[in-house]
Amino acid sequence: MNQYCYVIMNNAGHSWLALGPGEPAEAKESNVPVLAQLLGDGWVPIRETPMGGGTSHLAHSLVLLERAPKPERATKPERPPKPERATKRRGKSR
């Protein structure tokens, strides 16, 4: 199943995750734009709202991103332990 997330971005180049109720606000508090990171991780924008700002000098847009689920890595089966070899004695046999 595909994954979805919303990002808010403004015309100054800042972007942050749109968080739901009860979620930590860590992403919004950091000054690192998350949109470029998400695009680099395989997220694709599928819908966005027009920029609007009312009386503010900043205009904001809401962007919906989608990502296909990452395939689960198949774990390699463990190799059985190697059988112990009998040690050969060098020299004269009795």
C-alpha positions as CSV (number, residue, x, y, z in Angstrom):
1,M,0.0,0.0,0.0
2,N,1.3,3.4,-0.9
3,Q,2.3,5.9,1.8
4,Y,1.2,9.5,1.9
5,C,2.3,12.6,3.7
6,Y,1.6,16.4,3.6
7,V,4.2,19.1,3.5
8,I,3.6,22.8,4.0
9,M,6.0,25.0,2.1
10,N,6.3,28.8,1.6
11,N,7.6,31.1,-1.0
12,A,10.8,31.7,1.1
13,G,11.8,28.1,0.5
14,H,11.0,26.7,3.9
15,S,9.0,23.4,4.2
16,W,7.9,21.2,7.1
17,L,5.7,18.2,7.6
18,A,2.0,18.9,8.4
19,L,1.6,17.1,11.7
20,G,-1.6,15.6,13.1
21,P,-3.0,16.1,16.6
22,G,-0.8,14.4,19.2
23,E,2.3,14.1,17.0
24,P,5.6,15.7,18.1
25,A,6.4,19.1,16.7
26,E,10.0,18.3,16.1
27,A,9.9,18.5,12.3
28,K,8.4,22.0,12.3
29,E,10.8,23.3,14.9
30,S,13.9,22.4,12.8
31,N,14.9,24.8,10.1
32,V,15.9,22.1,7.7
33,P,13.5,22.1,4.7
34,V,12.0,18.6,4.6
35,L,10.7,18.7,1.0
36,A,14.1,18.2,-0.6
37,Q,14.8,15.4,1.7
38,L,11.5,13.6,1.0
39,L,11.9,14.0,-2.7
40,G,15.4,12.5,-2.4
41,D,13.9,9.5,-0.5
42,G,11.5,8.7,-3.3
43,W,8.4,10.7,-2.4
44,V,6.6,12.2,-5.4
45,P,4.3,15.2,-5.3
46,I,0.8,14.3,-6.5
47,R,-1.3,17.3,-5.5
48,E,-0.7,20.8,-4.2
49,T,-2.8,23.8,-3.3
50,P,-2.2,27.2,-4.9
51,M,0.0,29.6,-2.9
52,G,-1.9,32.0,-0.7
53,G,-1.0,34.2,2.1
54,G,-3.8,36.7,2.8
55,T,-2.2,39.8,4.3
56,S,1.2,38.2,5.1
57,H,4.3,38.7,2.9
58,L,4.6,34.9,2.9
59,A,2.5,32.6,0.8
60,H,2.0,29.0,1.8
61,S,1.0,25.9,-0.1
62,L,0.1,22.4,1.0
63,V,1.7,19.5,-1.0
64,L,0.5,15.9,-0.9
65,L,3.3,13.4,-1.4
66,E,3.1,9.7,-2.3
67,R,5.7,6.9,-2.0
68,A,5.4,3.3,-3.0
69,P,6.2,1.0,-0.2
70,K,9.8,0.0,0.1
71,P,10.4,-3.7,-0.7
72,E,11.3,-5.6,2.4
73,R,14.9,-6.8,2.3
74,A,15.1,-10.5,2.1
75,T,17.4,-11.8,4.7
76,K,20.0,-14.3,3.6
77,P,19.5,-17.7,5.2
78,E,22.3,-18.5,7.6
79,R,24.9,-21.0,6.3
80,P,25.2,-24.1,8.4
81,P,28.4,-24.3,10.3
82,K,31.3,-26.0,8.4
83,P,32.1,-29.5,9.5
84,E,35.2,-29.7,11.5
85,R,38.1,-31.4,9.6
86,A,40.2,-34.1,11.1
87,T,43.7,-32.8,11.6
88,K,46.3,-34.6,9.6
89,R,49.5,-35.5,11.3
90,R,52.7,-35.0,9.5
91,G,55.6,-37.2,9.8
92,K,56.0,-41.0,10.2
93,S,53.0,-43.0,10.8
94,R,53.3,-45.8,13.4
